[in-house]
Amino acid sequence: MAILTGINTQLRGSAGGWTFAQLGGETIAKQKVAKKSTAKRTMAVMRRRVQMGNLVNVFRSFAGTLHPSFEGKSAKVTDYNEFMGANFGLVPVYLTKTEARGNGAVVAAYQITRGSMPTIEHDSETPGKVTTDIALGDLTIDGDTTVADFSRAVVQNNEDYAYGDQISVYVMQQMVNSDSHVPIVRTKAYEVTLAVEDEEDLLATHIPIIYAATSDGKLGNSMAVTGGICYVHSRKTGSGTKVSTQRLVVNNSVLASYQSRAALDKAVQSYGGLTGDQFLTPDVEDVVAPVRP
């Protein structure tokens, strides 16, 4: 509180952060105390918040290899924005505050690319092992297979592929930090450009044979992946890079425990629990009106 003297001291009312009043012929000035507003932590708000950590950390694990992964985005929109928009709320994974801040990440069936090239189909009869729809004809891939051998087999047996195209494979290994016991992900990305100029260039120098193997006459992986795997087809054109729309194929035993209601409640409590929740408001993501005949 302050007492003003001098010119303009017959003040009353408020101005900015001050309130003025008259007391005993003197002007008393009091500074307003700003009230801190506490954001309401309803279940709807927190359900979204506790999903963010996993999405952010999974995207980070790609270390820039998901670029450009989403066709048609404006210059102001990043791959990160598109990744979040494509997956947020669709494949929920709940991390606690400690797990999220500790770079925790759980592999889920996230969409990693969106584009106009035909989607590579992934079949998986054995968990962690996939067979794509990329036909290889009579080629059997081994350590002596060259890029030229592989390229000819792909282009000659698949009408959607041409020399100069790229085939990439993303391998996401699900692990647990031995010290913090937080789930973590190690992501590796490999690529090869379809070309026949160099007959000495070995395929294995671009993609490990365990991820570029022959499976029933098609491209696939020969060693099961604990986490996720995905193949992507891309092409450079005059208007930019075209990609196939792809989603991770997941083999992850820890995933279910981070998608349960118990995991959601644990994650919410790690941020301080709920405030301002309404008892009669259903705990649902979206309300879908019933279709009447």
Solvent accessible surface area in square Angstrom, and as a share of the most:
residue,aa,sasa,rsa
1,M,167,0.75
2,A,41,0.31
3,I,95,0.48
4,L,62,0.31
5,T,121,0.70
6,G,59,0.57
7,I,156,0.79
8,N,116,0.59
9,T,21,0.12
10,Q,126,0.56
11,L,64,0.32
12,R,175,0.64
13,G,40,0.38
14,S,74,0.48
15,A,58,0.45
16,G,74,0.71
17,G,37,0.36
18,W,99,0.35
19,T,52,0.30
20,F,33,0.14
21,A,51,0.39
22,Q,44,0.20
23,L,123,0.61
24,G,80,0.77
25,G,65,0.63
26,E,81,0.36
27,T,1,0.01
28,I,10,0.05
29,A,3,0.02
30,K,114,0.48
31,Q,118,0.53
32,K,102,0.43
33,V,134,0.77
34,A,94,0.73
35,K,193,0.82
36,K,196,0.83
37,S,110,0.71
38,T,104,0.60
39,A,83,0.64
40,K,141,0.60
41,R,51,0.19
42,T,31,0.18
43,M,14,0.06
44,A,43,0.33
45,V,72,0.41
46,M,0,0.00
47,R,29,0.11
48,R,103,0.37
49,R,113,0.41
50,V,2,0.01
51,Q,4,0.02
52,M,77,0.35
53,G,16,0.16
54,N,0,0.00
55,L,4,0.02
56,V,30,0.17
57,N,11,0.06
58,V,0,0.00
59,F,40,0.17
60,R,158,0.58
61,S,27,0.17
62,F,4,0.02
63,A,88,0.68
64,G,65,0.62
65,T,60,0.35
66,L,5,0.03
67,H,128,0.57
68,P,56,0.35
69,S,3,0.02
70,F,5,0.02
71,E,36,0.16
72,G,86,0.83
73,K,57,0.24
74,S,64,0.41
75,A,113,0.87
76,K,190,0.81
77,V,49,0.28
78,T,70,0.41
79,D,13,0.07
80,Y,75,0.29
81,N,70,0.36
82,E,30,0.13
83,F,0,0.00
84,M,19,0.09
85,G,62,0.59
86,A,17,0.13
87,N,1,0.00
88,F,63,0.26
89,G,32,0.31
90,L,124,0.62
91,V,24,0.14
92,P,40,0.25
93,V,2,0.01
94,Y,12,0.05
95,L,1,0.01
96,T,14,0.08
97,K,62,0.26
98,T,103,0.60
99,E,23,0.10
100,A,19,0.14
101,R,186,0.68
102,G,38,0.36
103,N,100,0.51
104,G,0,0.00
105,A,3,0.02
106,V,0,0.00
107,V,0,0.00
108,A,0,0.00
109,A,36,0.28
110,Y,2,0.01
111,Q,25,0.11
112,I,0,0.00
113,T,4,0.02
114,R,89,0.33
115,G,23,0.22
116,S,80,0.52
117,M,19,0.08
118,P,71,0.44
119,T,61,0.36
120,I,3,0.01
121,E,99,0.44
122,H,35,0.16
123,D,96,0.50
124,S,54,0.35
125,E,178,0.80
126,T,70,0.41
127,P,92,0.58
128,G,6,0.06
129,K,74,0.31
130,V,3,0.02
131,T,28,0.16
132,T,3,0.02
133,D,60,0.31
134,I,1,0.00
135,A,28,0.21
136,L,1,0.01
137,G,39,0.38
138,D,151,0.78
139,L,37,0.18
140,T,98,0.57
141,I,13,0.07
142,D,71,0.37
143,G,44,0.42
144,D,115,0.60
145,T,6,0.03
146,T,16,0.09
147,V,8,0.04
148,A,0,0.00
149,D,50,0.26
150,F,0,0.00
151,S,0,0.00
152,R,75,0.27
153,A,11,0.08
154,V,0,0.00
155,V,34,0.19
156,Q,132,0.59
157,N,67,0.34
158,N,18,0.09
159,E,169,0.76
160,D,63,0.32
161,Y,23,0.09
162,A,41,0.32
163,Y,101,0.38
164,G,49,0.48
165,D,2,0.01
166,Q,56,0.25
167,I,0,0.00
168,S,9,0.06
169,V,0,0.00
170,Y,15,0.06
171,V,2,0.01
172,M,0,0.00
173,Q,63,0.28
174,Q,17,0.08
175,M,59,0.26
176,V,80,0.46
177,N,52,0.26
178,S,97,0.62
179,D,129,0.67
180,S,62,0.40
181,H,135,0.60
182,V,10,0.06
183,P,3,0.02
184,I,45,0.23
185,V,22,0.13
186,R,130,0.47
187,T,25,0.14
188,K,90,0.38
189,A,41,0.32
190,Y,47,0.18
191,E,80,0.36
192,V,1,0.00
193,T,62,0.36
194,L,1,0.00
195,A,32,0.25
196,V,48,0.27
197,E,148,0.66
198,D,80,0.41
199,E,85,0.38
200,E,144,0.65
201,D,40,0.21
202,L,69,0.34
203,L,0,0.00
204,A,41,0.32
205,T,101,0.58
206,H,64,0.28
207,I,2,0.01
208,P,43,0.27
209,I,43,0.22
210,I,58,0.29
211,Y,19,0.07
212,A,0,0.00
213,A,10,0.08
214,T,44,0.26
215,S,31,0.20
216,D,139,0.72
217,G,28,0.27
218,K,78,0.33
219,L,1,0.01
220,G,0,0.00
221,N,4,0.02
222,S,60,0.39
223,M,111,0.50
224,A,53,0.41
225,V,8,0.04
226,T,78,0.46
227,G,0,0.00
228,G,1,0.01
229,I,1,0.01
230,C,0,0.00
231,Y,1,0.00
232,V,7,0.04
233,H,1,0.01
234,S,14,0.09
235,R,74,0.27
236,K,179,0.76
237,T,49,0.28
238,G,93,0.90
239,S,98,0.63
240,G,35,0.34
241,T,49,0.28
242,K,59,0.25
243,V,7,0.04
244,S,0,0.00
245,T,43,0.25
246,Q,5,0.02
247,R,102,0.37
248,L,6,0.03
249,V,39,0.22
250,V,45,0.26
251,N,41,0.21
252,N,19,0.10
253,S,105,0.68
254,V,40,0.23
255,L,27,0.13
256,A,72,0.56
257,S,69,0.45
258,Y,40,0.15
259,Q,63,0.28
260,S,45,0.29
261,R,126,0.46
262,A,75,0.58
263,A,13,0.10
264,L,2,0.01
265,D,56,0.29
266,K,132,0.56
267,A,0,0.00
268,V,3,0.01
269,Q,120,0.53
270,S,45,0.29
271,Y,41,0.15
272,G,49,0.47
273,G,4,0.04
274,L,66,0.33
275,T,50,0.29
276,G,44,0.42
277,D,71,0.37
278,Q,127,0.56
279,F,196,0.82
280,L,161,0.80
281,T,79,0.46
282,P,97,0.61
283,D,57,0.29
284,V,76,0.44
285,E,70,0.31
286,D,109,0.57
287,V,137,0.79
288,V,129,0.74
289,A,76,0.59
290,P,88,0.56
291,V,144,0.83
292,R,186,0.68
293,P,177,1.11
